[in-house]
């Protein structure tokens, strides 16, 4: 395995996904690309202060911000750059995609020649105990590249 694509979003679980994926890639002596898919610009209006791997983002949601003022591309690149810095390896590549998340992940994996895709399984569906996130499912259904799925659901103590 020589190339690993790690798909990250702004969910706090991104830190666990990045750390686990990076550790996996190091053991394999593989190149790492951190990847983020641009979402709807309105999703970049964070309702609270979020800190993930040194990225601290907060936008004042009391203001009406235009899509242009949000600058999702710049916010996403800053997030990936901070994540790269957090992981402590200047050789990490970063890549931003757009469109449907699962399609963008698959396209990026093919573009860089990834031999493994690392992503989380955080599901926001009501039946999250029986299935993984829909993006993860779509990637699994449409790729021949191995996928390392990092479970990110918070464990409840029994």
N, CA, C and O atoms as a DFTB+ gen file, in Angstrom:
632 C
 N C O
     1  1       0.846      -1.168       0.000
     2  2       0.000       0.000       0.000
     3  2       0.896       1.236       0.000
     4  3       1.721       1.417       0.895
     5  1       0.728       2.063      -0.988
     6  2       1.612       3.220      -1.110
     7  2       0.877       4.553      -0.981
     8  3       1.514       5.567      -0.695
     9  1      -0.444       4.586      -1.183
    10  2      -1.190       5.844      -1.105
    11  2      -2.496       5.640      -0.354
    12  3      -3.265       4.721      -0.633
    13  1      -2.724       6.539       0.620
    14  2      -3.925       6.469       1.447
    15  2      -4.662       7.796       1.358
    16  3      -4.068       8.858       1.542
    17  1      -5.943       7.731       1.080
    18  2      -6.816       8.915       1.067
    19  2      -7.616       8.906       2.363
    20  3      -8.302       7.930       2.666
    21  1      -7.529      10.000       3.135
    22  2      -8.286      10.124       4.372
    23  2      -9.339      11.200       4.170
    24  3      -9.013      12.377       4.014
    25  1     -10.602      10.794       4.175
    26  2     -11.719      11.720       3.960
    27  2     -12.149      12.314       5.298
    28  3     -12.446      11.586       6.245
    29  1     -12.179      13.648       5.366
    30  2     -12.518      14.345       6.599
    31  2     -13.635      15.349       6.372
    32  3     -13.733      15.967       5.312
    33  1     -14.472      15.499       7.387
    34  2     -15.451      16.575       7.369
    35  2     -15.274      17.374       8.656
    36  3     -14.323      17.137       9.401
    37  1     -16.177      18.317       8.926
    38  2     -16.033      19.172      10.099
    39  2     -16.609      18.555      11.366
    40  3     -16.696      19.231      12.391
    41  1     -17.000      17.301      11.318
    42  2     -17.493      16.622      12.501
    43  2     -16.321      16.441      13.472
    44  3     -15.208      16.154      13.032
    45  1     -16.545      16.602      14.782
    46  2     -15.450      16.395      15.746
    47  2     -14.769      15.036      15.615
    48  3     -13.618      14.886      16.026
    49  1     -15.451      14.049      15.054
    50  2     -14.844      12.731      14.873
    51  2     -13.722      12.753      13.837
    52  3     -12.987      11.774      13.708
    53  1     -13.579      13.853      13.099
    54  2     -12.519      13.950      12.088
    55  2     -11.146      13.746      12.705
    56  3     -10.250      13.200      12.062
    57  1     -10.978      14.177      13.934
    58  2      -9.683      14.013      14.591
    59  2      -9.347      12.532      14.755
    60  3      -8.227      12.112      14.463
    61  1     -10.310      11.746      15.218
    62  2     -10.085      10.306      15.387
    63  2      -9.807       9.647      14.036
    64  3      -8.934       8.786      13.929
    65  1     -10.543      10.048      13.017
    66  2     -10.365       9.481      11.677
    67  2      -8.976       9.820      11.150
    68  3      -8.279       8.952      10.624
    69  1      -8.571      11.087      11.291
    70  2      -7.251      11.513      10.809
    71  2      -6.132      10.801      11.552
    72  3      -5.185      10.314      10.935
    73  1      -6.238      10.739      12.873
    74  2      -5.187      10.093      13.667
    75  2      -5.061       8.611      13.339
    76  3      -3.956       8.101      13.155
    77  1      -6.191       7.926      13.266
    78  2      -6.165       6.491      12.984
    79  2      -5.682       6.220      11.566
    80  3      -4.852       5.338      11.342
    81  1      -6.204       6.981      10.611
    82  2      -5.790       6.810       9.216
    83  2      -4.318       7.117       9.012
    84  3      -3.625       6.411       8.279
    85  1      -3.842       8.175       9.663
    86  2      -2.438       8.555       9.553
    87  2      -1.532       7.483      10.170
    88  3      -0.500       7.138       9.595
    89  1      -1.913       6.964      11.324
    90  2      -1.150       5.908      11.984
    91  2      -1.080       4.666      11.089
    92  3      -0.026       4.046      10.949
    93  1      -2.210       4.321      10.493
    94  2      -2.281       3.190       9.561
    95  2      -1.322       3.413       8.389
    96  3      -0.553       2.522       8.027
    97  1      -1.375       4.605       7.806
    98  2      -0.527       4.915       6.653
    99  2       0.953       4.878       7.031
   100  3       1.779       4.403       6.252
   101  1       1.290       5.376       8.221
   102  2       2.687       5.342       8.670
   103  2       3.199       3.911       8.765
   104  3       4.317       3.618       8.341
   105  1       2.381       3.018       9.323
   106  2       2.796       1.613       9.436
   107  2       3.020       0.985       8.065
   108  3       3.860       0.100       7.905
   109  1       2.258       1.452       7.080
   110  2       2.378       0.937       5.720
   111  2       3.431       1.699       4.906
   112  3       3.725       1.343       3.765
   113  1       3.996       2.759       5.517
   114  2       4.944       3.634       4.816
   115  2       4.311       4.210       3.547
   116  3       4.940       4.285       2.492
   117  1       3.053       4.610       3.686
   118  2       2.283       5.114       2.549
   119  2       2.183       6.638       2.575
   120  3       2.250       7.266       3.632
   121  1       2.021       7.208       1.392
   122  2       1.753       8.638       1.254
   123  2       0.320       8.896       1.704
   124  3      -0.560       8.055       1.519
   125  1       0.095      10.062       2.295
   126  2      -1.225      10.416       2.808
   127  2      -1.761      11.648       2.084
   128  3      -1.045      12.628       1.878
   129  1      -3.029      11.577       1.707
   130  2      -3.745      12.745       1.208
   131  2      -4.965      12.938       2.085
   132  3      -5.803      12.045       2.211
   133  1      -5.058      14.125       2.697
   134  2      -6.261      14.497       3.444
   135  2      -7.231      15.120       2.466
   136  3      -6.855      15.977       1.666
   137  1      -8.479      14.690       2.527
   138  2      -9.472      15.109       1.541
   139  2     -10.735      15.614       2.227
   140  3     -11.216      15.025       3.195
   141  1     -11.260      16.718       1.704
   142  2     -12.515      17.282       2.210
   143  2     -13.409      17.617       1.022
   144  3     -12.947      18.160       0.019
   145  1     -14.694      17.290       1.146
   146  2     -15.666      17.606       0.108
   147  2     -16.385      18.892       0.502
   148  3     -16.924      19.002       1.603
   149  1     -16.386      19.853      -0.402
   150  2     -17.113      21.094      -0.147
   151  2     -18.597      20.790      -0.021
   152  3     -19.179      20.089      -0.849
   153  1     -19.189      21.326       1.019
   154  2     -20.620      21.131       1.257
   155  2     -21.371      22.378       0.798
   156  3     -20.783      23.327       0.280
   157  1     -22.656      22.346       1.000
   158  2     -23.482      23.518       0.762
   159  2     -22.868      24.676       1.544
   160  3     -22.581      24.516       2.730
   161  1     -22.654      25.846       0.916
   162  2     -22.013      26.963       1.620
   163  2     -22.675      27.319       2.948
   164  3     -21.996      27.787       3.862
   165  1     -23.956      27.112       3.074
   166  2     -24.631      27.426       4.328
   167  2     -24.188      26.508       5.468
   168  3     -24.342      26.857       6.639
   169  1     -23.637      25.337       5.133
   170  2     -23.136      24.427       6.170
   171  2     -21.868      24.946       6.829
   172  3     -21.451      24.436       7.869
   173  1     -21.251      25.961       6.224
   174  2     -20.042      26.534       6.805
   175  2     -20.364      27.605       7.849
   176  3     -19.462      28.203       8.435
   177  1     -21.639      27.835       8.069
   178  2     -22.063      28.705       9.165
   179  2     -22.111      27.846      10.411
   180  3     -23.122      27.200      10.687
   181  1     -21.047      27.837      11.150
   182  2     -20.976      27.013      12.344
   183  2     -21.774      27.671      13.457
   184  3     -21.612      28.864      13.714
   185  1     -22.625      26.913      14.114
   186  2     -23.474      27.473      15.153
   187  2     -22.765      27.591      16.484
   188  3     -23.257      28.259      17.393
   189  1     -21.625      26.954      16.609
   190  2     -20.861      27.029      17.845
   191  2     -19.388      26.946      17.498
   192  3     -19.015      26.609      16.375
   193  1     -18.574      27.253      18.460
   194  2     -17.134      27.185      18.261
   195  2     -16.729      25.715      18.155
   196  3     -17.073      24.908      19.019
   197  1     -16.005      25.372      17.102
   198  2     -15.573      24.007      16.872
   199  2     -14.056      23.991      16.800
   200  3     -13.463      24.772      16.056
   201  1     -13.434      23.127      17.551
   202  2     -11.986      22.965      17.473
   203  2     -11.692      21.511      17.140
   204  3     -12.042      20.599      17.890
   205  1     -11.043      21.317      16.001
   206  2     -10.664      19.984      15.547
   207  2      -9.226      20.080      15.055
   208  3      -8.954      20.813      14.104
   209  1      -8.310      19.365      15.674
   210  2      -6.919      19.302      15.232
   211  2      -6.307      20.684      15.000
   212  3      -5.578      20.875      14.026
   213  1      -6.586      21.632      15.863
   214  2      -6.011      22.958      15.725
   215  2      -6.829      23.901      14.877
   216  3      -6.562      25.103      14.872
   217  1      -7.819      23.395      14.159
   218  2      -8.707      24.263      13.391
   219  2      -9.780      24.761      14.339
   220  3     -10.519      23.968      14.922
   221  1      -9.864      26.042      14.489
   222  2     -10.894      26.626      15.342
   223  2     -11.766      27.485      14.451
   224  3     -11.317      28.508      13.933
   225  1     -12.995      27.080      14.272
   226  2     -13.878      27.817      13.385
   227  2     -15.115      28.302      14.084
   228  3     -15.737      27.577      14.861
   229  1     -15.465      29.525      13.804
   230  2     -16.721      30.048      14.315
   231  2     -17.113      31.199      13.409
   232  3     -16.309      32.089      13.131
   233  1     -18.322      31.172      12.963
   234  2     -18.861      32.278      12.196
   235  2     -20.045      32.830      12.953
   236  3     -20.785      32.085      13.594
   237  1     -20.220      34.114      12.880
   238  2     -21.337      34.740      13.566
   239  2     -22.607      34.453      12.778
   240  3     -22.826      35.038      11.717
   241  1     -23.436      33.566      13.283
   242  2     -24.642      33.185      12.554
   243  2     -25.768      34.196      12.733
   244  3     -26.839      34.030      12.149
   245  1     -25.546      35.239      13.529
   246  2     -26.546      36.293      13.641
   247  2     -26.531      37.183      12.405
   248  3     -27.501      37.886      12.122
   249  1     -25.423      37.146      11.674
   250  2     -25.314      37.932      10.458
   251  2     -25.815      37.106       9.280
   252  3     -25.686      35.882       9.257
   253  1     -26.374      37.786       8.330
   254  2     -26.716      37.122       7.086
   255  2     -25.473      37.168       6.218
   256  3     -25.074      38.242       5.768
   257  1     -24.870      36.050       5.981
   258  2     -23.662      35.998       5.180
   259  2     -23.983      35.474       3.793
   260  3     -24.719      34.500       3.635
   261  1     -23.430      36.121       2.808
   262  2     -23.620      35.644       1.448
   263  2     -22.722      34.433       1.233
   264  3     -21.771      34.210       1.981
   265  1     -23.035      33.660       0.210
   266  2     -22.206      32.495      -0.106
   267  2     -20.776      32.941      -0.392
   268  3     -19.825      32.236      -0.054
   269  1     -20.622      34.105      -1.011
   270  2     -19.298      34.610      -1.342
   271  2     -18.509      34.940      -0.074
   272  3     -17.308      34.679      -0.006
   273  1     -19.179      35.514       0.931
   274  2     -18.507      35.878       2.177
   275  2     -18.099      34.644       2.976
   276  3     -17.162      34.711       3.772
   277  1     -18.776      33.534       2.782
   278  2     -18.451      32.317       3.536
   279  2     -17.131      31.699       3.088
   280  3     -16.403      31.146       3.912
   281  1     -16.811      31.782       1.803
   282  2     -15.570      31.257       1.251
   283  2     -15.281      29.822       1.689
   284  3     -14.257      29.566       2.323
   285  1     -16.171      28.883       1.358
   286  2     -15.981      27.484       1.759
   287  2     -14.633      26.902       1.332
   288  3     -14.046      26.105       2.064
   289  1     -14.143      27.288       0.165
   290  2     -12.851      26.769      -0.323
   291  2     -11.730      27.157       0.640
   292  3     -10.899      26.319       0.991
   293  1     -11.701      28.421       1.068
   294  2     -10.647      28.884       1.984
   295  2     -10.793      28.248       3.364
   296  3      -9.800      27.855       3.977
   297  1     -12.029      28.148       3.851
   298  2     -12.265      27.521       5.157
   299  2     -11.822      26.062       5.113
   300  3     -11.181      25.574       6.043
   301  1     -12.165      25.371       4.032
   302  2     -11.802      23.960       3.890
   303  2     -10.292      23.772       3.796
   304  3      -9.738      22.855       4.403
   305  1      -9.626      24.642       3.036
   306  2      -8.163      24.529       2.920
   307  2      -7.493      24.801       4.260
   308  3      -6.525      24.130       4.617
   309  1      -8.002      25.783       5.005
   310  2      -7.456      26.066       6.332
   311  2      -7.626      24.851       7.246
   312  3      -6.712      24.491       7.988
   313  1      -8.807      24.222       7.185
   314  2      -9.079      23.019       7.969
   315  2      -8.074      21.909       7.630
   316  3      -7.515      21.280       8.528
   317  1      -7.849      21.675       6.340
   318  2      -6.913      20.627       5.932
   319  2      -5.479      20.982       6.311
   320  3      -4.718      20.115       6.743
   321  1      -5.107      22.253       6.152
   322  2      -3.757      22.673       6.523
   323  2      -3.518      22.512       8.018
   324  3      -2.455      22.048       8.430
   325  1      -4.498      22.892       8.833
   326  2      -4.383      22.739      10.282
   327  2      -4.318      21.252      10.657
   328  3      -3.572      20.867      11.557
   329  1      -5.095      20.431       9.969
   330  2      -5.083      18.991      10.230
   331  2      -3.717      18.403       9.895
   332  3      -3.182      17.588      10.646
   333  1      -3.162      18.818       8.774
   334  2      -1.821      18.384       8.360
   335  2      -0.794      18.796       9.410
   336  3       0.054      17.992       9.797
   337  1      -0.863      20.020       9.863
   338  2       0.058      20.512      10.892
   339  2      -0.107      19.712      12.184
   340  3       0.883      19.348      12.819
   341  1      -1.350      19.439      12.573
   342  2      -1.634      18.661      13.779
   343  2      -0.991      17.279      13.699
   344  3      -0.437      16.790      14.684
   345  1      -1.065      16.653      12.532
   346  2      -0.502      15.316      12.361
   347  2       1.028      15.349      12.289
   348  3       1.685      14.327      12.481
   349  1       1.588      16.531      12.012
   350  2       3.033      16.709      12.085
   351  2       3.844      16.131      10.948
   352  3       4.982      15.710      11.154
   353  1       3.285      16.101       9.756
   354  2       4.025      15.566       8.616
   355  2       3.834      16.496       7.423
   356  3       2.740      16.584       6.867
   357  1       4.898      17.186       7.034
   358  2       4.815      18.137       5.920
   359  2       4.661      17.455       4.560
   360  3       4.393      18.122       3.561
   361  1       4.828      16.143       4.516
   362  2       4.677      15.426       3.254
   363  2       3.221      15.092       2.939
   364  3       2.917      14.635       1.837
   365  1       2.325      15.313       3.890
   366  2       0.902      15.046       3.665
   367  2       0.387      15.995       2.578
   368  3       0.647      17.198       2.608
   369  1      -0.342      15.430       1.631
   370  2      -0.979      16.222       0.583
   371  2      -2.405      16.570       1.024
   372  3      -2.982      15.878       1.863
   373  1      -2.962      17.622       0.468
   374  2      -4.356      17.973       0.742
   375  2      -5.086      18.128      -0.583
   376  3      -4.504      18.500      -1.602
   377  1      -6.370      17.833      -0.533
   378  2      -7.186      17.892      -1.738
   379  2      -8.614      18.225      -1.338
   380  3      -9.132      17.712      -0.346
   381  1      -9.238      19.085      -2.120
   382  2     -10.637      19.469      -1.875
   383  2     -11.447      19.085      -3.098
   384  3     -11.033      19.330      -4.231
   385  1     -12.612      18.477      -2.861
   386  2     -13.509      18.113      -3.942
   387  2     -14.853      18.776      -3.748
   388  3     -15.092      19.456      -2.750
   389  1     -15.722      18.572      -4.713
   390  2     -17.077      19.099      -4.577
   391  2     -18.068      18.145      -5.212
   392  3     -17.692      17.190      -5.893
   393  1     -19.335      18.420      -4.978
   394  2     -20.380      17.562      -5.507
   395  2     -20.851      16.556      -4.473
   396  3     -20.681      16.755      -3.270
   397  1     -21.440      15.482      -4.953
   398  2     -21.901      14.410      -4.080
   399  2     -20.713      13.834      -3.310
   400  3     -19.687      13.504      -3.905
   401  1     -20.850      13.716      -1.997
   402  2     -19.720      13.299      -1.149
   403  2     -19.118      11.967      -1.567
   404  3     -17.904      11.864      -1.743
   405  1     -19.951      10.947      -1.727
   406  2     -19.402       9.636      -2.058
   407  2     -18.741       9.636      -3.436
   408  3     -17.681       9.036      -3.614
   409  1     -19.352      10.297      -4.399
   410  2     -18.759      10.377      -5.738
   411  2     -17.442      11.151      -5.704
   412  3     -16.478      10.775      -6.370
   413  1     -17.408      12.234      -4.925
   414  2     -16.190      13.040      -4.835
   415  2     -15.059      12.244      -4.181
   416  3     -13.910      12.340      -4.610
   417  1     -15.372      11.470      -3.159
   418  2     -14.354      10.636      -2.497
   419  2     -13.798       9.614      -3.473
   420  3     -12.584       9.430      -3.559
   421  1     -14.678       8.950      -4.207
   422  2     -14.231       7.949      -5.176
   423  2     -13.402       8.585      -6.292
   424  3     -12.392       8.023      -6.716
   425  1     -13.823       9.739      -6.757
   426  2     -13.089      10.446      -7.810
   427  2     -11.695      10.833      -7.309
   428  3     -10.708      10.666      -8.025
   429  1     -11.617      11.345      -6.087
   430  2     -10.323      11.742      -5.516
   431  2      -9.424      10.522      -5.339
   432  3      -8.232      10.577      -5.643
   433  1      -9.985       9.437      -4.854
   434  2      -9.194       8.212      -4.658
   435  2      -8.602       7.736      -5.986
   436  3      -7.435       7.350      -6.050
   437  1      -9.402       7.767      -7.027
   438  2      -8.907       7.368      -8.350
   439  2      -7.873       8.352      -8.877
   440  3      -6.879       7.947      -9.480
   441  1      -8.102       9.645      -8.651
   442  2      -7.188      10.685      -9.133
   443  2      -5.790      10.517      -8.555
   444  3      -4.801      10.656      -9.276
   445  1      -5.696      10.220      -7.259
   446  2      -4.364      10.099      -6.635
   447  2      -3.821       8.672      -6.673
   448  3      -2.682       8.427      -6.274
   449  1      -4.627       7.743      -7.146
   450  2      -4.197       6.343      -7.176
   451  2      -4.182       5.715      -5.796
   452  3      -3.318       4.894      -5.486
   453  1      -5.148       6.105      -4.965
   454  2      -5.213       5.588      -3.593
   455  2      -5.421       4.084      -3.603
   456  3      -6.162       3.538      -4.420
   457  1      -4.741       3.436      -2.669
   458  2      -4.894       2.002      -2.505
   459  2      -5.751       1.664      -1.297
   460  3      -6.146       0.514      -1.102
   461  1      -6.037       2.689      -0.478
   462  2      -6.937       2.561       0.663
   463  2      -7.642       3.897       0.861
   464  3      -7.032       4.958       0.735
   465  1      -8.926       3.833       1.170
   466  2      -9.708       5.005       1.548
   467  2     -10.016       4.863       3.036
   468  3     -10.511       3.826       3.475
   469  1      -9.721       5.905       3.806
   470  2     -10.030       5.910       5.239
   471  2     -11.144       6.916       5.455
   472  3     -11.057       8.063       5.019
   473  1     -12.198       6.470       6.137
   474  2     -13.315       7.368       6.422
   475  2     -14.046       6.914       7.668
   476  3     -13.863       5.790       8.137
   477  1     -14.866       7.787       8.194
   478  2     -15.628       7.478       9.401
   479  2     -16.983       6.894       9.073
   480  3     -17.423       6.878       7.923
   481  1     -17.628       6.414      10.117
   482  2     -18.944       5.794       9.935
   483  2     -20.041       6.543      10.679
   484  3     -21.091       5.970      10.969
   485  1     -19.808       7.827      10.994
   486  2     -20.828       8.519      11.778
   487  2     -22.119       8.645      10.985
   488  3     -22.180       9.284       9.935
   489  1     -23.127       8.022      11.522
   490  2     -24.438       8.019      10.890
   491  2     -25.346       8.994      11.610
   492  3     -25.332       9.094      12.837
   493  1     -26.117       9.696      10.844
   494  2     -27.079      10.618      11.438
   495  2     -28.507      10.118      11.236
   496  3     -29.474      10.863      11.398
   497  1     -28.613       8.852      10.882
   498  2     -29.920       8.259      10.626
   499  2     -30.508       7.698      11.909
   500  3     -29.774       7.373      12.842
   501  1     -31.803       7.585      11.958
   502  2     -32.464       7.043      13.153
   503  2     -32.095       5.596      13.397
   504  3     -32.157       5.126      14.533
   505  1     -31.718       4.889      12.364
   506  2     -31.360       3.480      12.555
   507  2     -29.846       3.304      12.590
   508  3     -29.313       2.319      12.079
   509  1     -29.157       4.276      13.202
   510  2     -27.707       4.248      13.200
   511  2     -27.110       3.029      13.889
   512  3     -25.943       2.712      13.657
   513  1     -27.860       2.345      14.716
   514  2     -27.324       1.153      15.362
   515  2     -27.221      -0.025      14.406
   516  3     -26.530      -0.997      14.710
   517  1     -27.888       0.032      13.260
   518  2     -27.882      -1.100      12.341
   519  2     -27.181      -0.825      11.027
   520  3     -27.034      -1.732      10.208
   521  1     -26.747       0.399      10.808
   522  2     -26.103       0.720       9.535
   523  2     -25.084       1.832       9.710
   524  3     -25.125       2.569      10.696
   525  1     -24.184       1.954       8.772
   526  2     -23.217       3.041       8.823
   527  2     -23.764       4.223       8.034
   528  3     -24.841       4.124       7.446
   529  1     -23.052       5.320       8.012
   530  2     -23.498       6.511       7.302
   531  2     -23.717       6.240       5.830
   532  3     -23.059       5.380       5.245
   533  1     -24.636       6.971       5.232
   534  2     -24.983       6.738       3.833
   535  2     -23.815       7.021       2.898
   536  3     -23.676       6.337       1.884
   537  1     -22.973       8.001       3.198
   538  2     -21.809       8.270       2.350
   539  2     -20.872       7.067       2.383
   540  3     -20.396       6.616       1.341
   541  1     -20.613       6.557       3.563
   542  2     -19.741       5.387       3.700
   543  2     -20.320       4.197       2.942
   544  3     -19.598       3.490       2.240
   545  1     -21.624       3.980       3.087
   546  2     -22.276       2.880       2.368
   547  2     -22.113       3.024       0.862
   548  3     -21.797       2.053       0.175
   549  1     -22.329       4.237       0.345
   550  2     -22.215       4.465      -1.102
   551  2     -20.787       4.242      -1.594
   552  3     -20.574       3.684      -2.670
   553  1     -19.816       4.678      -0.802
   554  2     -18.427       4.453      -1.193
   555  2     -18.152       2.956      -1.259
   556  3     -17.574       2.472      -2.232
   557  1     -18.566       2.217      -0.225
   558  2     -18.349       0.769      -0.200
   559  2     -19.008       0.068      -1.388
   560  3     -18.440      -0.861      -1.963
   561  1     -20.201       0.516      -1.746
   562  2     -20.941      -0.128      -2.829
   563  2     -20.357       0.163      -4.206
   564  3     -20.610      -0.574      -5.159
   565  1     -19.573       1.240      -4.312
   566  2     -19.138       1.678      -5.636
   567  2     -17.632       1.700      -5.840
   568  3     -17.143       2.383      -6.740
   569  1     -16.894       0.971      -5.028
   570  2     -15.443       0.959      -5.190
   571  2     -14.884      -0.447      -5.126
   572  3     -15.472      -1.357      -4.541
   573  1     -13.737      -0.588      -5.743
   574  2     -12.967      -1.823      -5.600
   575  2     -11.734      -1.572      -4.725
   576  3     -10.959      -2.487      -4.450
   577  1     -11.567      -0.314      -4.294
   578  2     -10.460       0.063      -3.417
   579  2     -10.840      -0.318      -1.987
   580  3     -11.966      -0.049      -1.568
   581  1      -9.948      -0.927      -1.240
   582  2     -10.260      -1.240       0.162
   583  2     -10.600       0.037       0.947
   584  3     -10.018       1.097       0.719
   585  1     -11.545      -0.093       1.865
   586  2     -11.981       1.037       2.681
   587  2     -11.778       0.675       4.149
   588  3     -12.283      -0.343       4.623
   589  1     -11.035       1.516       4.860
   590  2     -10.859       1.364       6.297
   591  2     -11.871       2.289       6.949
   592  3     -11.773       3.511       6.840
   593  1     -12.842       1.696       7.625
   594  2     -13.913       2.469       8.253
   595  2     -13.602       2.613       9.738
   596  3     -13.411       1.630      10.454
   597  1     -13.559       3.860      10.174
   598  2     -13.280       4.162      11.573
   599  2     -14.617       4.404      12.273
   600  3     -15.305       5.372      11.950
   601  1     -15.000       3.547      13.225
   602  2     -16.262       3.779      13.933
   603  2     -16.133       5.026      14.799
   604  3     -15.181       5.169      15.567
   605  1     -17.102       5.924      14.664
   606  2     -17.012       7.192      15.387
   607  2     -18.187       7.433      16.320
   608  3     -18.239       8.442      17.022
   609  1     -19.125       6.503      16.321
   610  2     -20.276       6.658      17.219
   611  2     -19.792       6.574      18.648
   612  3     -18.996       5.703      18.998
   613  1     -20.274       7.479      19.465
   614  2     -19.900       7.455      20.874
   615  2     -20.467       6.205      21.536
   616  3     -21.645       5.880      21.387
   617  1     -19.605       5.520      22.264
   618  2     -20.016       4.311      22.974
   619  2     -20.757       4.708      24.242
   620  3     -20.338       5.618      24.957
   621  1     -21.858       4.023      24.516
   622  2     -22.557       4.244      25.779
   623  2     -22.116       3.162      26.749
   624  3     -22.003       1.992      26.383
   625  1     -21.873       3.556      27.967
   626  2     -21.418       2.579      28.967
   627  2     -22.593       1.772      29.458
   628  3     -23.645       2.321      29.785
   629  1     -22.412       0.464      29.511
   630  2     -23.485      -0.440      29.946
   631  2     -23.477      -0.608      31.420
   632  3     -24.309      -1.335      31.963
